[in-house]
Structures are given as structure tokens and as C-alpha cells.
Amino acid sequence: MPYNSNQITYRQRLTPWAIAQLLPNMQRTIVGRFRSRSDADGHLRCLRQLIPHASFVVVFDPQPDEETVSVSLATAQKAVI
């Protein structure tokens, strides 16, 4: 079975809270992912102490289940036809 890099792993779905570092030109990079908001906030406090000149923000980033999206699209297409 070939590896599908577009498919979201179970582990990624368990960590919806992310810390993003804000970069110039409206860019960002995800620094870490966490299961709970309090874990993300605690890590954010440490990052702000270690790197005070950088901008970080906690975001809720649930990643959609691709199977659900494809089923919803297929159902919508059948309803239109």
C-alpha cells in the first residue's frame, strides 16, 4: 500500500492546539502541537522567556478529516444532479 502524505494521521488529530511563530510578510511556522490549551499556554510562556524578541500565538487548528470532506462533496454532487 503506497504512503499517502495528504492523509491526516490519528496522532495529528489528537493535537489541535498549536503554537505559531509569526514571521514577516504574513508568514507563520508551527512551532509545536498540543492536546490541551493549557499545555500550549505553558509552552508559550517558556518560549516567550527564551526568545523574547519573537512573536508567538496559540491557535486552535483542527484539521478536517479528508474522508468526511470527500463524502460530503460526493453527497452534495449527487444532490445537485
Biopython code that builds the backbone (N, CA, C, O; Angstrom):
import numpy as np
from Bio.PDB.StructureBuilder import StructureBuilder

atoms = [
    (1, "MET", "N", (0.845, -1.168, 0.000)),
    (1, "MET", "CA", (0.000, 0.000, 0.000)),
    (1, "MET", "C", (0.898, 1.241, 0.000)),
    (1, "MET", "O", (1.748, 1.379, 0.880)),
    (2, "PRO", "N", (0.726, 2.144, -0.968)),
    (2, "PRO", "CA", (1.573, 3.347, -1.021)),
    (2, "PRO", "C", (1.232, 4.312, 0.110)),
    (2, "PRO", "O", (0.100, 4.361, 0.593)),
    (3, "TYR", "N", (2.236, 5.071, 0.514)),
    (3, "TYR", "CA", (2.068, 6.047, 1.588)),
    (3, "TYR", "C", (1.397, 7.292, 1.035)),
    (3, "TYR", "O", (1.857, 7.856, 0.042)),
    (4, "ASN", "N", (0.317, 7.724, 1.665)),
    (4, "ASN", "CA", (-0.407, 8.918, 1.243)),
    (4, "ASN", "C", (-0.065, 10.052, 2.200)),
    (4, "ASN", "O", (-0.528, 10.058, 3.341)),
    (5, "SER", "N", (0.741, 11.014, 1.749)),
    (5, "SER", "CA", (1.172, 12.105, 2.624)),
    (5, "SER", "C", (0.051, 13.107, 2.881)),
    (5, "SER", "O", (0.160, 13.903, 3.814)),
    (6, "ASN", "N", (-1.011, 13.097, 2.096)),
    (6, "ASN", "CA", (-2.119, 14.030, 2.289)),
    (6, "ASN", "C", (-3.062, 13.589, 3.402)),
    (6, "ASN", "O", (-3.831, 14.396, 3.925)),
    (7, "GLN", "N", (-3.005, 12.324, 3.761)),
    (7, "GLN", "CA", (-3.914, 11.810, 4.770)),
    (7, "GLN", "C", (-3.449, 12.246, 6.160)),
    (7, "GLN", "O", (-2.260, 12.188, 6.473)),
    (8, "ILE", "N", (-4.382, 12.676, 6.976)),
    (8, "ILE", "CA", (-4.076, 13.144, 8.320)),
    (8, "ILE", "C", (-3.983, 11.938, 9.249)),
    (8, "ILE", "O", (-4.877, 11.092, 9.272)),
    (9, "THR", "N", (-2.902, 11.867, 10.009)),
    (9, "THR", "CA", (-2.716, 10.740, 10.906)),
    (9, "THR", "C", (-3.557, 10.913, 12.160)),
    (9, "THR", "O", (-3.991, 12.015, 12.496)),
    (10, "TYR", "N", (-3.773, 9.813, 12.831)),
    (10, "TYR", "CA", (-4.548, 9.832, 14.070)),
    (10, "TYR", "C", (-3.867, 10.706, 15.117)),
    (10, "TYR", "O", (-4.538, 11.431, 15.851)),
    (11, "ARG", "N", (-2.548, 10.642, 15.190)),
    (11, "ARG", "CA", (-1.794, 11.438, 16.166)),
    (11, "ARG", "C", (-1.980, 12.934, 15.919)),
    (11, "ARG", "O", (-2.073, 13.705, 16.874)),
    (12, "GLN", "N", (-2.036, 13.360, 14.653)),
    (12, "GLN", "CA", (-2.228, 14.776, 14.347)),
    (12, "GLN", "C", (-3.614, 15.249, 14.756)),
    (12, "GLN", "O", (-3.780, 16.408, 15.138)),
    (13, "ARG", "N", (-4.606, 14.381, 14.682)),
    (13, "ARG", "CA", (-5.954, 14.770, 15.084)),
    (13, "ARG", "C", (-6.077, 14.922, 16.591)),
    (13, "ARG", "O", (-7.001, 15.577, 17.073)),
    (14, "LEU", "N", (-5.157, 14.324, 17.342)),
    (14, "LEU", "CA", (-5.202, 14.426, 18.796)),
    (14, "LEU", "C", (-4.594, 15.719, 19.312)),
    (14, "LEU", "O", (-4.719, 16.025, 20.498)),
    (15, "THR", "N", (-3.944, 16.480, 18.452)),
    (15, "THR", "CA", (-3.248, 17.694, 18.893)),
    (15, "THR", "C", (-3.747, 18.909, 18.123)),
    (15, "THR", "O", (-3.057, 19.395, 17.226)),
    (16, "PRO", "N", (-4.937, 19.409, 18.457)),
    (16, "PRO", "CA", (-5.480, 20.537, 17.699)),
    (16, "PRO", "C", (-4.919, 21.903, 18.099)),
    (16, "PRO", "O", (-5.029, 22.856, 17.329)),
    (17, "TRP", "N", (-4.321, 22.017, 19.289)),
    (17, "TRP", "CA", (-3.779, 23.303, 19.731)),
    (17, "TRP", "C", (-2.350, 23.434, 19.239)),
    (17, "TRP", "O", (-1.536, 22.530, 19.428)),
    (18, "ALA", "N", (-2.044, 24.566, 18.604)),
    (18, "ALA", "CA", (-0.713, 24.770, 18.038)),
    (18, "ALA", "C", (-0.164, 26.128, 18.449)),
    (18, "ALA", "O", (-0.915, 27.073, 18.694)),
    (19, "ILE", "N", (1.155, 26.205, 18.520)),
    (19, "ILE", "CA", (1.833, 27.485, 18.723)),
    (19, "ILE", "C", (2.465, 27.852, 17.396)),
    (19, "ILE", "O", (3.245, 27.086, 16.830)),
    (20, "ALA", "N", (2.120, 29.034, 16.905)),
    (20, "ALA", "CA", (2.664, 29.517, 15.638)),
    (20, "ALA", "C", (3.591, 30.691, 15.908)),
    (20, "ALA", "O", (3.283, 31.574, 16.708)),
    (21, "GLN", "N", (4.727, 30.687, 15.230)),
    (21, "GLN", "CA", (5.623, 31.838, 15.293)),
    (21, "GLN", "C", (5.278, 32.736, 14.121)),
    (21, "GLN", "O", (5.264, 32.295, 12.972)),
    (22, "LEU", "N", (4.999, 33.994, 14.413)),
    (22, "LEU", "CA", (4.633, 34.947, 13.373)),
    (22, "LEU", "C", (5.900, 35.510, 12.747)),
    (22, "LEU", "O", (6.777, 36.026, 13.439)),
    (23, "LEU", "N", (5.979, 35.402, 11.426)),
    (23, "LEU", "CA", (7.150, 35.841, 10.671)),
    (23, "LEU", "C", (6.777, 37.032, 9.795)),
    (23, "LEU", "O", (5.592, 37.324, 9.630)),
    (24, "PRO", "N", (7.768, 37.726, 9.230)),
    (24, "PRO", "CA", (7.466, 38.850, 8.331)),
    (24, "PRO", "C", (6.692, 38.397, 7.091)),
    (24, "PRO", "O", (6.680, 37.215, 6.749)),
    (25, "ASN", "N", (6.053, 39.348, 6.433)),
    (25, "ASN", "CA", (5.296, 39.121, 5.190)),
    (25, "ASN", "C", (4.143, 38.140, 5.381)),
    (25, "ASN", "O", (3.879, 37.303, 4.518)),
    (26, "MET", "N", (3.458, 38.251, 6.522)),
    (26, "MET", "CA", (2.264, 37.434, 6.798)),
    (26, "MET", "C", (2.548, 35.935, 6.754)),
    (26, "MET", "O", (1.655, 35.153, 6.425)),
    (27, "GLN", "N", (3.750, 35.526, 7.072)),
    (27, "GLN", "CA", (4.091, 34.109, 7.113)),
    (27, "GLN", "C", (4.073, 33.641, 8.557)),
    (27, "GLN", "O", (4.150, 34.443, 9.487)),
    (28, "ARG", "N", (3.970, 32.345, 8.728)),
    (28, "ARG", "CA", (3.985, 31.758, 10.061)),
    (28, "ARG", "C", (4.560, 30.352, 9.967)),
    (28, "ARG", "O", (4.569, 29.734, 8.902)),
    (29, "THR", "N", (5.032, 29.871, 11.087)),
    (29, "THR", "CA", (5.508, 28.498, 11.164)),
    (29, "THR", "C", (5.002, 27.885, 12.467)),
    (29, "THR", "O", (5.023, 28.532, 13.514)),
    (30, "ILE", "N", (4.551, 26.646, 12.399)),
    (30, "ILE", "CA", (4.057, 25.957, 13.581)),
    (30, "ILE", "C", (5.261, 25.454, 14.377)),
    (30, "ILE", "O", (6.088, 24.700, 13.864)),
    (31, "VAL", "N", (5.344, 25.879, 15.628)),
    (31, "VAL", "CA", (6.463, 25.513, 16.491)),
    (31, "VAL", "C", (6.175, 24.208, 17.221)),
    (31, "VAL", "O", (7.071, 23.381, 17.392)),
    (32, "GLY", "N", (4.931, 24.019, 17.650)),
    (32, "GLY", "CA", (4.574, 22.806, 18.379)),
    (32, "GLY", "C", (3.081, 22.594, 18.399)),
    (32, "GLY", "O", (2.305, 23.527, 18.191)),
    (33, "ARG", "N", (2.676, 21.342, 18.655)),
    (33, "ARG", "CA", (1.260, 20.979, 18.737)),
    (33, "ARG", "C", (1.004, 20.317, 20.082)),
    (33, "ARG", "O", (1.856, 19.606, 20.616)),
    (34, "PHE", "N", (-0.207, 20.569, 20.628)),
    (34, "PHE", "CA", (-0.525, 20.101, 21.971)),
    (34, "PHE", "C", (-1.960, 19.609, 22.032)),
    (34, "PHE", "O", (-2.807, 20.025, 21.241)),
    (35, "ARG", "N", (-2.224, 18.718, 22.980)),
    (35, "ARG", "CA", (-3.576, 18.190, 23.162)),
    (35, "ARG", "C", (-4.494, 19.173, 23.857)),
    (35, "ARG", "O", (-5.687, 19.220, 23.560)),
    (36, "SER", "N", (-3.960, 19.958, 24.775)),
    (36, "SER", "CA", (-4.818, 20.873, 25.536)),
    (36, "SER", "C", (-4.314, 22.305, 25.430)),
    (36, "SER", "O", (-3.138, 22.556, 25.169)),
    (37, "ARG", "N", (-5.232, 23.229, 25.638)),
    (37, "ARG", "CA", (-4.893, 24.655, 25.586)),
    (37, "ARG", "C", (-3.916, 25.019, 26.697)),
    (37, "ARG", "O", (-3.008, 25.824, 26.491)),
    (38, "SER", "N", (-4.101, 24.428, 27.870)),
    (38, "SER", "CA", (-3.216, 24.765, 28.989)),
    (38, "SER", "C", (-1.780, 24.312, 28.724)),
    (38, "SER", "O", (-0.838, 24.997, 29.123)),
    (39, "ASP", "N", (-1.599, 23.173, 28.059)),
    (39, "ASP", "CA", (-0.248, 22.739, 27.684)),
    (39, "ASP", "C", (0.382, 23.733, 26.712)),
    (39, "ASP", "O", (1.556, 24.081, 26.837)),
    (40, "ALA", "N", (-0.407, 24.182, 25.749)),
    (40, "ALA", "CA", (0.099, 25.144, 24.764)),
    (40, "ALA", "C", (0.445, 26.474, 25.433)),
    (40, "ALA", "O", (1.467, 27.081, 25.111)),
    (41, "ASP", "N", (-0.399, 26.928, 26.361)),
    (41, "ASP", "CA", (-0.124, 28.185, 27.067)),
    (41, "ASP", "C", (1.148, 28.091, 27.907)),
    (41, "ASP", "O", (1.928, 29.042, 27.955)),
    (42, "GLY", "N", (1.362, 26.962, 28.563)),
    (42, "GLY", "CA", (2.568, 26.771, 29.358)),
    (42, "GLY", "C", (3.823, 26.785, 28.500)),
    (42, "GLY", "O", (4.832, 27.386, 28.870)),
    (43, "HIS", "N", (3.753, 26.125, 27.363)),
    (43, "HIS", "CA", (4.899, 26.111, 26.452)),
    (43, "HIS", "C", (5.127, 27.507, 25.867)),
    (43, "HIS", "O", (6.268, 27.916, 25.650)),
    (44, "LEU", "N", (4.047, 28.225, 25.617)),
    (44, "LEU", "CA", (4.156, 29.591, 25.095)),
    (44, "LEU", "C", (4.882, 30.501, 26.089)),
    (44, "LEU", "O", (5.706, 31.324, 25.692)),
    (45, "ARG", "N", (4.575, 30.350, 27.373)),
    (45, "ARG", "CA", (5.273, 31.148, 28.393)),
    (45, "ARG", "C", (6.776, 30.877, 28.371)),
    (45, "ARG", "O", (7.581, 31.802, 28.473)),
    (46, "CYS", "N", (7.144, 29.616, 28.238)),
    (46, "CYS", "CA", (8.575, 29.263, 28.171)),
    (46, "CYS", "C", (9.228, 29.848, 26.926)),
    (46, "CYS", "O", (10.337, 30.379, 26.996)),
    (47, "LEU", "N", (8.547, 29.753, 25.785)),
    (47, "LEU", "CA", (9.108, 30.301, 24.544)),
    (47, "LEU", "C", (9.309, 31.805, 24.643)),
    (47, "LEU", "O", (10.317, 32.333, 24.174)),
    (48, "ARG", "N", (8.356, 32.492, 25.250)),
    (48, "ARG", "CA", (8.477, 33.951, 25.380)),
    (48, "ARG", "C", (9.626, 34.347, 26.305)),
    (48, "ARG", "O", (10.218, 35.413, 26.133)),
    (49, "GLN", "N", (9.947, 33.501, 27.281)),
    (49, "GLN", "CA", (11.096, 33.777, 28.146)),
    (49, "GLN", "C", (12.409, 33.476, 27.433)),
    (49, "GLN", "O", (13.390, 34.203, 27.591)),
    (50, "LEU", "N", (12.423, 32.400, 26.647)),
    (50, "LEU", "CA", (13.653, 32.008, 25.958)),
    (50, "LEU", "C", (13.948, 32.879, 24.743)),
    (50, "LEU", "O", (15.108, 33.174, 24.454)),
    (51, "ILE", "N", (12.897, 33.292, 24.030)),
    (51, "ILE", "CA", (13.055, 34.095, 22.812)),
    (51, "ILE", "C", (12.135, 35.312, 22.927)),
    (51, "ILE", "O", (11.071, 35.329, 22.308)),
    (52, "PRO", "N", (12.514, 36.322, 23.697)),
    (52, "PRO", "CA", (11.608, 37.454, 23.957)),
    (52, "PRO", "C", (11.337, 38.341, 22.744)),
    (52, "PRO", "O", (10.314, 39.025, 22.715)),
    (53, "HIS", "N", (12.207, 38.352, 21.757)),
    (53, "HIS", "CA", (12.020, 39.230, 20.598)),
    (53, "HIS", "C", (11.113, 38.613, 19.529)),
    (53, "HIS", "O", (10.724, 39.309, 18.592)),
    (54, "ALA", "N", (10.770, 37.339, 19.642)),
    (54, "ALA", "CA", (9.930, 36.668, 18.644)),
    (54, "ALA", "C", (8.453, 36.794, 19.026)),
    (54, "ALA", "O", (8.117, 36.965, 20.197)),
    (55, "SER", "N", (7.581, 36.708, 18.023)),
    (55, "SER", "CA", (6.128, 36.771, 18.243)),
    (55, "SER", "C", (5.536, 35.376, 18.086)),
    (55, "SER", "O", (5.699, 34.731, 17.050)),
    (56, "PHE", "N", (4.852, 34.923, 19.121)),
    (56, "PHE", "CA", (4.197, 33.621, 19.102)),
    (56, "PHE", "C", (2.729, 33.804, 19.439)),
    (56, "PHE", "O", (2.356, 34.756, 20.123)),
    (57, "VAL", "N", (1.898, 32.891, 18.956)),
    (57, "VAL", "CA", (0.471, 32.930, 19.253)),
    (57, "VAL", "C", (-0.046, 31.489, 19.331)),
    (57, "VAL", "O", (0.406, 30.614, 18.593)),
    (58, "VAL", "N", (-1.000, 31.263, 20.238)),
    (58, "VAL", "CA", (-1.646, 29.955, 20.352)),
    (58, "VAL", "C", (-2.877, 29.963, 19.456)),
    (58, "VAL", "O", (-3.689, 30.885, 19.520)),
    (59, "VAL", "N", (-3.015, 28.939, 18.623)),
    (59, "VAL", "CA", (-4.161, 28.844, 17.714)),
    (59, "VAL", "C", (-4.800, 27.464, 17.843)),
    (59, "VAL", "O", (-4.121, 26.476, 18.123)),
    (60, "PHE", "N", (-6.109, 27.413, 17.636)),
    (60, "PHE", "CA", (-6.826, 26.143, 17.561)),
    (60, "PHE", "C", (-6.892, 25.779, 16.095)),
    (60, "PHE", "O", (-7.523, 26.483, 15.306)),
    (61, "ASP", "N", (-6.255, 24.697, 15.725)),
    (61, "ASP", "CA", (-6.118, 24.322, 14.322)),
    (61, "ASP", "C", (-6.603, 22.892, 14.113)),
    (61, "ASP", "O", (-5.791, 21.993, 13.890)),
    (62, "PRO", "N", (-7.932, 22.666, 14.182)),
    (62, "PRO", "CA", (-8.420, 21.316, 13.910)),
    (62, "PRO", "C", (-8.277, 21.023, 12.428)),
    (62, "PRO", "O", (-8.665, 21.830, 11.584)),
    (63, "GLN", "N", (-7.732, 19.897, 12.129)),
    (63, "GLN", "CA", (-7.518, 19.539, 10.734)),
    (63, "GLN", "C", (-8.670, 18.649, 10.291)),
    (63, "GLN", "O", (-8.959, 17.644, 10.942)),
    (64, "PRO", "N", (-9.331, 19.003, 9.196)),
    (64, "PRO", "CA", (-10.505, 18.240, 8.780)),
    (64, "PRO", "C", (-10.146, 16.820, 8.371)),
    (64, "PRO", "O", (-9.078, 16.565, 7.815)),
    (65, "ASP", "N", (-11.045, 15.919, 8.655)),
    (65, "ASP", "CA", (-10.879, 14.536, 8.239)),
    (65, "ASP", "C", (-11.186, 14.468, 6.749)),
    (65, "ASP", "O", (-12.292, 14.811, 6.330)),
    (66, "GLU", "N", (-10.233, 14.032, 5.953)),
    (66, "GLU", "CA", (-10.401, 14.064, 4.497)),
    (66, "GLU", "C", (-11.512, 13.143, 4.023)),
    (66, "GLU", "O", (-12.175, 13.439, 3.029)),
    (67, "GLU", "N", (-11.727, 12.028, 4.720)),
    (67, "GLU", "CA", (-12.799, 11.130, 4.312)),
    (67, "GLU", "C", (-14.151, 11.818, 4.457)),
    (67, "GLU", "O", (-15.009, 11.676, 3.585)),
    (68, "THR", "N", (-14.352, 12.551, 5.530)),
    (68, "THR", "CA", (-15.606, 13.265, 5.753)),
    (68, "THR", "C", (-15.816, 14.322, 4.684)),
    (68, "THR", "O", (-16.928, 14.485, 4.182)),
    (69, "VAL", "N", (-14.758, 15.043, 4.332)),
    (69, "VAL", "CA", (-14.863, 16.080, 3.308)),
    (69, "VAL", "C", (-15.223, 15.464, 1.968)),
    (69, "VAL", "O", (-16.098, 15.981, 1.272)),
    (70, "SER", "N", (-14.566, 14.365, 1.585)),
    (70, "SER", "CA", (-14.846, 13.761, 0.285)),
    (70, "SER", "C", (-16.254, 13.177, 0.242)),
    (70, "SER", "O", (-16.913, 13.253, -0.795)),
    (71, "VAL", "N", (-16.731, 12.595, 1.344)),
    (71, "VAL", "CA", (-18.092, 12.067, 1.385)),
    (71, "VAL", "C", (-19.087, 13.208, 1.278)),
    (71, "VAL", "O", (-20.092, 13.081, 0.579)),
    (72, "SER", "N", (-18.832, 14.320, 1.952)),
    (72, "SER", "CA", (-19.731, 15.468, 1.891)),
    (72, "SER", "C", (-19.797, 16.030, 0.481)),
    (72, "SER", "O", (-20.875, 16.396, 0.013)),
    (73, "LEU", "N", (-18.659, 16.104, -0.202)),
    (73, "LEU", "CA", (-18.647, 16.601, -1.573)),
    (73, "LEU", "C", (-19.396, 15.659, -2.506)),
    (73, "LEU", "O", (-20.135, 16.109, -3.382)),
    (74, "ALA", "N", (-19.210, 14.356, -2.325)),
    (74, "ALA", "CA", (-19.904, 13.391, -3.170)),
    (74, "ALA", "C", (-21.410, 13.470, -2.940)),
    (74, "ALA", "O", (-22.183, 13.390, -3.894)),
    (75, "THR", "N", (-21.831, 13.624, -1.703)),
    (75, "THR", "CA", (-23.249, 13.749, -1.386)),
    (75, "THR", "C", (-23.819, 15.027, -1.986)),
    (75, "THR", "O", (-24.933, 15.017, -2.510)),
    (76, "ALA", "N", (-23.080, 16.118, -1.918)),
    (76, "ALA", "CA", (-23.540, 17.388, -2.479)),
    (76, "ALA", "C", (-23.661, 17.300, -3.994)),
    (76, "ALA", "O", (-24.596, 17.856, -4.571)),
    (77, "GLN", "N", (-22.734, 16.613, -4.644)),
    (77, "GLN", "CA", (-22.797, 16.477, -6.101)),
    (77, "GLN", "C", (-24.005, 15.646, -6.507)),
    (77, "GLN", "O", (-24.657, 15.956, -7.504)),
    (78, "LYS", "N", (-24.316, 14.595, -5.754)),
    (78, "LYS", "CA", (-25.486, 13.772, -6.066)),
    (78, "LYS", "C", (-26.768, 14.572, -5.876)),
    (78, "LYS", "O", (-27.721, 14.403, -6.636)),
    (79, "ALA", "N", (-26.801, 15.436, -4.875)),
    (79, "ALA", "CA", (-27.993, 16.239, -4.612)),
    (79, "ALA", "C", (-28.230, 17.247, -5.726)),
    (79, "ALA", "O", (-29.378, 17.553, -6.047)),
    (80, "VAL", "N", (-27.157, 17.770, -6.323)),
    (80, "VAL", "CA", (-27.287, 18.747, -7.400)),
    (80, "VAL", "C", (-27.770, 18.069, -8.672)),
    (80, "VAL", "O", (-28.554, 18.649, -9.423)),
    (81, "ILE", "N", (-27.317, 16.860, -8.921)),
    (81, "ILE", "CA", (-27.675, 16.132, -10.148)),
    (81, "ILE", "C", (-29.070, 15.672, -10.039)),
    (81, "ILE", "O", (-29.584, 15.036, -10.960)),
]
sb = StructureBuilder()
sb.init_structure("model")
sb.init_model(0)
sb.init_chain("A")
sb.init_seg("    ")
for serial, (resi, resn, name, xyz) in enumerate(atoms, 1):
    if name == "N":
        sb.init_residue(resn, " ", resi, " ")
    sb.init_atom(name, np.array(xyz, "f"), 0.0, 1.0, " ", f" {name:<3s}", serial, name[0])
structure = sb.get_structure()
